[in-house]
C-alpha cells in the first residue's frame, strides 16, 4: 500500500488572503453573503467557533458563486486541495460538498 502524502509534502499549499477583524465576529452566513456581493473570489474560508472548538479544527468553506451559501467544512490538512482545485476550476464546489463525511467535513478523497 502506498502511503498518502500531504499537500505540503507534494509541494502544494493554499493561496489565501487572511482577514482578521473583530467586526465580523458572530456574523451569520446570510449576512456575510450580502456584505460580500462584490467579492472577487468564488468561495471563502471562515474560521468560526466550531473551527476553534472541534478537535479537528474544520474550516468552513462557503460557495460565493454557483450556489451562494452552500457550505462544507474541511480539515486544515486538506484545505490546500480545496483551494487549489476550486481556484483553477479543476473541480467544482459540489464535488467537494459531495465528498464530505456524514458530519459535513471533507477529510480528503478516499
C-alpha positions, -999 to +999 in steps of 0.1 A: +000+000+000+013+034-009+012+059+020-009+090+015+013+121+011+002+155+024-001+186+002+029+201+019+050+170+010+038+173-026+047+210-027+011+223-026-003+250-003-034+270-001-032+305-015-054+326+007-058+361+019-061+364+057-086+388+072-088+391+109-113+417+121-134+416+153-163+434+135-170+400+117-173+381+150-207+364+152-217+374+117-242+349+103-236+333+068-266+351+052-253+385+063-218+376+052-231+368+017-249+402+015-218+421+027-196+404+000-217+407-032-188+423-050-162+400-036-139+388-064-134+352-052-156+322-059-155+310-023-145+320+012-129+301+041-142+310+076-127+302+110-156+303+134-163+289+169-168+254+155-134+256+139-118+266+171-136+242+194-138+210+173-109+185+178-101+185+140-105+223+136-126+220+104-127+253+085-160+264+069-159+268+031-187+288+016-197+290-020-200+326-033-206+318-070-226+288-082-249+283-053-241+311-028-244+299+007-237+262+001-210+252+025-190+223+039-161+221+064-126+210+056-098+198+079-067+221+076-045+194+060-070+192+031-076+229+027-049+232+000-067+207-023-100+226-020-084+260-027-061+248-055-088+229-073-116+255-069-093+284-079-084+269-112-118+253-119-103+218-119-132+207-097-164+225-087-178+232-052-204+205-055-177+178-059-162+187-026-196+191-010-205+156-021-171+143-008-178+151+028-183+126+055-217+122+073-208+151+096-203+175+066-165+176+069-142+170+039-112+149+050-099+142+016-108+117-012-105+081-003 
